[in-house]
Amino acid sequence: MWIVSDVAIGRAVTRSDRYKVAVKLAKERIGKNFNDYVAQVEKLLGEFIS
């Protein structure tokens, strides 16, 4: 099982049995939801820094 994570926020983005599939899914998920993803990262980093 391959898990693609965002190390800045410590959360899994996606997972798959195949490495290239996991990377492709993560790229698609972040690309399609980029503004939401950035907002979530900023919120979580803001909570961590405060």
C-alpha positions in Angstrom: 0.0 0.0 0.0 1.4 3.4 -1.0 0.2 6.5 0.8 0.8 10.0 -0.6 0.9 12.5 2.3 1.4 16.2 2.7 4.2 16.5 5.2 3.3 20.1 6.0 0.0 19.1 7.5 0.6 15.5 8.2 -2.4 14.2 6.3 -2.8 11.5 3.7 -3.9 12.8 0.3 -4.6 9.4 -1.2 -3.5 5.8 -1.2 -3.2 2.9 -3.7 -1.6 -0.5 -4.0 0.5 0.9 -6.9 2.9 3.8 -6.4 2.3 5.5 -9.8 -1.4 5.3 -9.3 -1.2 6.9 -5.8 0.9 9.7 -7.2 -1.5 10.3 -10.1 -4.5 10.3 -7.9 -2.9 12.7 -5.4 -2.0 15.1 -8.3 -5.5 14.9 -9.7 -7.1 15.4 -6.3 -5.0 18.4 -5.4 -5.4 19.9 -8.9 -9.2 19.6 -9.0 -9.5 21.0 -5.5 -6.5 23.3 -5.3 -8.2 26.4 -3.7 -9.9 24.2 -1.0 -6.6 22.3 -0.5 -4.6 25.6 0.0 -7.3 26.9 2.4 -7.1 23.7 4.5 -3.3 23.8 4.6 -3.3 27.5 5.6 -5.9 26.8 8.4 -4.0 23.8 9.8 -0.6 25.5 9.6 -2.2 28.6 11.3 -3.5 26.4 14.1 -0.1 24.8 14.5 1.8 28.0 14.6 -0.5 29.8 17.0 
